[in-house]
């Protein structure tokens, strides 16, 4: 989808909102289109309005506006490696604690 298509869909939703302005789904959809077309301020306003009309943010995604430059951010390879290394360290410490406990029990028996 390009921005022209977003704009035509936004205009269509504007018309629908003028008829049925109490439907949170319309604001949610228009907010998503604003989000995709990099108009974060309007998207945020629509999402907040959708919430005030009954949008349950635990059921549908609420798009973050804290960093508008990273819309669909995924973990980068260095972050994945770091998370993996932390997990390995945690597992090593856990197994060493378990082994230490087992050896103490064997020494008592």
Secondary structure as UniProt FT lines:
FT   HELIX           3..19
FT   TURN            21..22
FT   HELIX           24..36
FT   TURN            37..38
FT   HELIX           40..52
FT   TURN            53..54
FT   TURN            57..59
FT   TURN            68..69
FT   TURN            71..72
FT   HELIX           77..108
//
